[in-house]
Amino acid sequence: MNRGAGAGVLLLVAASLLGGCAGARVQPVPRARLQAMEHNRRGIEAQSRGDQEKALAEFAKALRLQSSIDNTDGMIVALVNSARTQRLKGDLQGARDSVERAASLLPEGSGLASELHYEKAKLLLAAGDLSAAREWAVKAEAAEKGDQMGRRRNLVAALLLRQGASAEAKEQAEQALELNRKAKLTAEEANSLRILAEIHLTQGSGDRAGENYRQALALDKELGLGSKIATDLCGLGAVAAKGGDTAGAAAWYRRALEVSRNGGDNASAAAAAERLAQLYRLQGDAPRAQQAEEERKKLLGAGAAK
């Protein structure tokens, strides 16, 4: 079965390069537009590898080319892609500028409105404004006309959970899970499962939380998404710890640490090492707790050096 990865970066290509049915006059695609699409593709590939600078450079080239032929939709796509990359890089002001510029170009009734609103919601979430983020997430959901409804609903569910509305969050996440499975958006299906796992864990249902985390882990391994795999492993560690199994929890967090460290995510690896140190202290294992703490410091130092 061909399961979509649910790519987080928006990618739009020409709806029809042939310009019509067989026998109809073929409308040539402007060379600048084709070149812009190629830069957009390269930017998405670079972003997926974690090369944010390369991605931003490619999106900037796509934007210049789309601007040179006044292709508004293409400009919006390049700006939304840039905004997402800037947000992931931690440049929230740059992301805000890109989003606002894209919004100023958005025509009434545009099919790009949902993706733009979604990115604005993610940016507000990154800035810590949960109320405004939820408002824009709901707008993105209302504007969605395609197969991304499950992705939109995942964000609404996550925000509801962050605001303490677990019952509403659970309803949204369950709907999102069904939609994402139907659309074969595997990465978003895993996101739905993680949200449900967190809800079950907060409600004291460790067995159901563990089941959801394991389901998400299987999907993320299928896609090879290291950062999400590490999150799933940490989730399973949290389930074990809440059930009183500190040794089992430590084993899960150690796996998460290795995944993050070998994937180059030192910050997540350091967070896992910190949790490991806490668990070892609970077990009365001072030497291993000290070792985990030293490991955490080393990881944070390596991150700062970069």
N, C-alpha and C positions, 0 to 999 in steps of 0.2 A: 504494500500500500504506500502511495506517495504522500507522506505526511509533511505538511508545510512547517517551516521552522518558525513562523510567526515573527518575521524580521522586525526589529524595533526601529530601524531607520527607514523612513519613507523612500520608496523607489517607484517612480512613475516612468513608463516608456510611452512611446507614441501609441495611441489606441489602434491606429491602423496605418502601417507603412505602405500598404498597397492602395489605399485611397478609394476602395470601393469593390464592387463585385467583379467577377470575371467579365471581361469585355468592356468595363467602364474605363474612362480615362484615368490613368494613374497620376496622382498629384505628387510631385517630387517633394521630399522632405528637405528643408533648408540644411545646407552643410553645417552651419553653426549649431543648429539644433541637434544634429546627429553627434557632433563633437561634444556638445554639452552633456548629452545622455551618456557618452562614454566616460567623461570626467565624473559624472554622478555615480556611475557604476564603480569606477576605481575608488572613489571616496568611500563608498559603502564597504568595499572589500578591505580598505585600509582600516576603517573604523572597526570592522569585525575582528581584525588582528590586534586591535588596541593601539594602532598608530594614529593617534588623534591629530597630530600636526599634518601628516600626509593627507588625512581625510579632509581637514579644513582647507588645505591648499587646493585639493581637487574640487571641492564644492564651490570655492571662490572662483575657480576657472569656469565652472558650469554657470555660475551666476553672471559672470561677465559676458559669456557667449549668449545666454538667454536674453540678457539686457540689450545686447547689440542688435537683436531682431525684435525687441519689444514683446517677447513671449512671456506674458504675465504668469501663466500657470507654471512654466519652467522656472521662473524666478522664485516663485513661492516655494516650489519643491526644494530648490537649492538652499533657500533661507531656512526652511524647516529642518533640513538635514544638518545644516551648519549649527542651528540652535541646539539640536539634540547632542551633537558632538561637543559643543562648548559646555553644555550642562554636565555631561559625563566627565568632562575635563576639570570641572569645578569653576569655570568662568561664567558665573551666573549673570553678570552684567552684559557680557558679550552675547549670551543666549537671549537675554531679555531684548537687547537691541535687534537681534535677528528676527525674533518673534514679532516684535512691534512693526518692523519694516514689512514683514510678510503680511501682517494684518492690514496694513495700509494699502496693500495691493489687492486684497481679496475682493473679488466682485460679488455682488449680491447673488445668493443661491449657488455659489461655487461648490463643487464636489470636494474641494480641498478643505472646506471649513472644519469638518470633523477632525482631521489630522492636525490642523493648526490649533484648534481648541484643546486637543489632547496634549500637545506639546506644551501649551501654556499652562495647563493643569500640572503637568509633571515638573515644570519649572517652579511653579508656586509651591509645590510640595517640597522640592529641594530647598527652597528658601524658608520653609517652615510655616507657611501660611495655609493651614489646613482648610480653613473655611472657604477662602477664595479658590483654592485648588479644587475642592469639591464642586463649587459652583461651575467652574470651567469644565470639569470632568462630566458633569451632567449635560452641559451644552454640547460637548463632543458626542455624548451618547445620543442626544436628540438629533444631531445633524448627520449621524452615520446612516448611510444608505446601502452599504455593501456588507462584506463578510467579516468586518472588524468589530461587530457589536460585542462579541465576547471579550475582546481586548479592552474595549471602552468600559464594559461592565466590571471587568477585573479591577480597573483603577478606582471606580466608584466604590466597590466593595472594600478595597484596601484602605481608602480614605475613611469610610464609615467605621472600619475596625479601629483605625488610629484615633477616631473621635469617641470610641467607646460604645458605638451602636452595634454590638455584635450580632444581634438578631437580624437587623436589616442587612448587615454585611454578609451574613450567612445566606440569606435569600438571594442577594445579588451574585454571590460567588457560585452558588449552585446553578443559577441561570446561566452564568458565564461559562461554567464547565460544560454544560450541555451545548451551548452555542459553539464553543471552541472545538469540541469533538465533532460536531456536525460540519464545521468549516475545515476540519483537519489541520488546525493551527496548533501543532504539538507543543510548542514553547508556551503558548498562552494557556493551553490545557494544563500544563505543569504549574503555571502561575496560579490558576484557579485552585488546584489541589493544595498548593502551599498556603494560600489564604484560608482555605477550609481547615487545613491542619492546625494553623495558628489559632483559629476560632475554637476548634475542639480542645486544644491544649488549654486555652484560657478558661474554658468551661469545665475542665477537669476530666475530659474524656481522652485519656492517654492512648487507649487502644485505637480509637478512630483517627487520632492525630498521627500516630505512627503509621497506620495504613495509608493515609493520604501522603505522608512524606515519602514512603517507599514507592508509591505509585509515581510521584513527581520525580524521584531519583531515577527510576527506570526510564522515564521519558527523556530526562536531561542527559542521561548516559547515551541514549539512542542518538541524540543530537550532538553530543560531545561538548556541552556547554559547561565548562569548568567552574565558572563562578556560581552557576545555579546548582551544580553538583555539590559544591562546598556548602551552600546554603541548606540544601536538603540534609546533608550529613550533620550539620549543626542543629538542624531541627530535630533529627532523631536523637542527637545527644541531649537536647533539652527535654525530650519526652522521657528518656531514660533517667535523667537527673530528677525530674519531677516525680518519677515512680520510685525514687530511692536507690536506683542502681548506679552508684557513682562510678564504679569500675567500667560498666558498660558505656556510660556517658563519656568517660575519658577516652575510650576506644573510638567512639564516633568523632569526637573533637580532634583526636590525633589524625584521623583520616582526612578530616576537613582541612587541617593545618597543612598536611602534605599536598593536597590538591591545590590549595591557594598558593603555597610557596612555589611549587613547581610550575604553576601557571603565571608566576610573576606578580601576584596580588599580595604584596607584603603586608598591606594594612589589614586585609581579612585574615591572613595567616597569623598576624600578631594578636588579633582579637581572639582567635581560636586558642592561641598559646596562653593568653590571659585566663580564659575560661578553664583551660587545663590546669593551670596553677591553682585556681580556686578549688577544683575538684580534688587535686592531690592533697591539698591542705585538709579538706573534709575527711579524706582517708587517713590523715595523720602521716602522710608520706612527705616529710619536709624536704629531703634531697631532690625528689622528682619535682616538687613544687618550685624549688629554687632553680632547677634546670629549665623548667618551662618559662619561668620569669626571665632568665637570662636569654632564652631563645626569643622571647617577645621583644626584649630590648635590642637584640641584634637585628631582628626584622624591621623594627621601627628605624633603626640607624641606617639600614640598607635603603629603606624607602626615602629617608631624608637625603641620602647621598645622591639619589637619582634626580 
